[in-house]
Amino acid sequence: MIKRLRKVGNSNALILDKPILELLGLKENGLVQLKIQGSNLIITPSQPSKLDADTLSEQLSDVINRRSDLLKRLAE
């Protein structure tokens, strides 16, 4: 997926779509941890919630069902 950085004041911002936030278990104003590995930026939730495989599968299916149109556009 390719995203464009957006100018916000004197900084640049990366806008994360709601389905991505839902998949990561993040809420608005949530905290993330940034890590640089070589030339890659890795973004992870700072306090990830623990989910069992069944709960994760249910939530993932729910996001895919509710946001299928957006996910298809993001994949293009």
C-alpha positions as semicolon CSV with decimal commas, in nm:
position;residue;x (nm);y (nm);z (nm)
1;M;0,000;0,000;0,000
2;I;0,132;0,344;-0,084
3;K;0,030;0,645;0,124
4;R;0,111;1,014;0,074
5;L;0,252;1,229;0,352
6;R;0,040;1,538;0,422
7;K;0,167;1,878;0,534
8;V;0,043;1,971;0,884
9;G;0,193;2,295;1,011
10;N;0,572;2,261;0,992
11;S;0,551;1,881;0,991
12;N;0,428;1,599;0,771
13;A;0,164;1,347;0,876
14;L;0,080;0,997;0,765
15;I;-0,298;0,949;0,766
16;L;-0,407;0,598;0,864
17;D;-0,750;0,490;0,743
18;K;-1,002;0,365;0,996
19;P;-0,984;0,000;0,879
20;I;-0,609;0,001;0,938
21;L;-0,657;0,146;1,284
22;E;-0,919;-0,118;1,359
23;L;-0,690;-0,399;1,242
24;L;-0,415;-0,268;1,471
25;G;-0,652;-0,216;1,763
26;L;-0,579;0,158;1,769
27;K;-0,818;0,436;1,859
28;E;-0,809;0,806;1,772
29;N;-0,521;0,971;1,963
30;G;-0,377;0,624;2,037
31;L;-0,006;0,589;2,103
32;V;0,224;0,412;1,859
33;Q;0,585;0,311;1,873
34;L;0,811;0,403;1,581
35;K;1,113;0,191;1,496
36;I;1,361;0,235;1,212
37;Q;1,520;-0,074;1,060
38;G;1,752;0,021;0,777
39;S;1,538;0,237;0,550
40;N;1,208;0,101;0,687
41;L;0,979;0,271;0,935
42;I;0,788;0,022;1,151
43;I;0,479;0,149;1,334
44;T;0,331;-0,065;1,612
45;P;0,076;0,001;1,886
46;S;0,260;0,106;2,201
47;Q;0,034;-0,106;2,421
48;P;-0,103;-0,382;2,199
49;S;-0,398;-0,567;2,339
50;K;-0,369;-0,943;2,375
51;L;-0,615;-1,134;2,160
52;D;-0,669;-1,503;2,125
53;A;-0,680;-1,649;1,773
54;D;-1,062;-1,682;1,770
55;T;-1,121;-1,321;1,877
56;L;-0,866;-1,194;1,626
57;S;-1,030;-1,395;1,347
58;E;-1,376;-1,261;1,440
59;Q;-1,256;-0,900;1,450
60;L;-1,065;-0,934;1,124
61;S;-1,371;-1,083;0,950
62;D;-1,586;-0,801;1,087
63;V;-1,349;-0,533;0,955
64;I;-1,325;-0,704;0,615
65;N;-1,705;-0,734;0,588
66;R;-1,775;-0,376;0,696
67;R;-1,492;-0,216;0,499
68;S;-1,457;-0,436;0,191
69;D;-1,502;-0,147;-0,057
70;L;-1,235;0,065;0,111
71;L;-0,995;-0,227;0,145
72;K;-1,033;-0,299;-0,229
73;R;-0,952;0,065;-0,311
74;L;-0,649;0,060;-0,077
75;A;-0,521;-0,254;-0,250
76;E;-0,523;-0,087;-0,595
